[in-house]
Amino acid sequence: MAAFLPAATARAEIVDAVVAVVDREPILQSEILADAALQLQEVQQFAPDEATFNREADQAVQRALEDAIENRLLLREARLMGLQVMDVLVEDRMKEVRALYPSNEVFEEELRRSGETLSDLRERLRKQLLARRVAAERRRVFEQRAVISESDIAQYYQDNIARFSHPERIRLRQIFLGVRGGDWDAAEAKAQEILDELAAGGSFEELAAAHSELPGAEDGGIVGWVIPGDLIDELESVAFTLEEGEHSGLIRIPGGVCILLVDSREVSGTVPLAEARSEIEPALRRDYADARYREWVVQLREAAQIRIYQFN
């Protein structure tokens, strides 16, 4: 199948054809290639050889075809349910698609190569959004119907106990000052001033927001939860020795100096079932809904007349 995809530009030379029919609704080759366009670009960019390219291109096109068939079935359900998609949602999705391309010129060129107009793309996205809405509605109904027992929750907990276990961890904040022009003395002097302010009762979060030079500074220098092995050696050797609410002294690391604060500390352990329950029940409902949804889609396929043809 991948013989028609030697390069992205080759799509301009493809003669359009019907590649599948769902009941009496055709699915065009151009539609499938448009849906698979970004995946095909990635395959073309990263495939190490022709065999890999052909295999992964086939898979991308096949996924797009299966999605298109499912969408046709869902659109039929949408018509029966009288569902619509607001124009503003379509335009938001158009903006998201444009943002996937490095420039508007590249986007328009790729659109031209695919044989689509902006109106075509807008209508295709509208149908995709409508199909997603139907899928979401059906999953919501199935989730509501799910009956989750206490034994179900307990079994899930036991089967996934590693998920609810965690090693020792600390919630960390940092203040980082970069060294400019090799002037370590200036960076360390500034760090000492900050340490003096902390000793005088200054707020670590406010000082981080004012002075730290790493992402998270505006949120009080937040790093978040870390476990042993997450940090570089210079920080690891200090961070896990600090008590909750304690800050470090000046720490030299590559590129600058750092001051750490441990917000919270948790010893290694397992989340009790009573606490995990609030996470487990929604997960079981989603699993139930996903399984029922796939069964429902299979039933839609079995009730429809679907014919799939070879690509040109």
Secondary structure, DSSP 8 states (H G I E B T S, - for coil): -GGG-SSGGGGGG----EEEEETTEEEEHHHHHHHTHHHHHHHHHH-SSHHHHHHHHHHHHHHHHHHHHHHHHHHHHHHHHT----HHHHHHHHHHHHHTSSSHHHHHHHHHHHT--HHHHHHHHHHHHHHHHHHHHHHHHHHHH----HHHHHHHHHHTGGGGEE--EEEEEEEEEE--TT-HHHHHHHHHHHHHHHHTT--HHHHHHHH--STTGGGTSEEEEE-TTSS-HHHHHHHTTS-TT-B---EEETTEEEEEEEEEEE-SEE--HHHHHHHHHHHHHHHHHHHHHHHHHHHHHHHS-EEE----
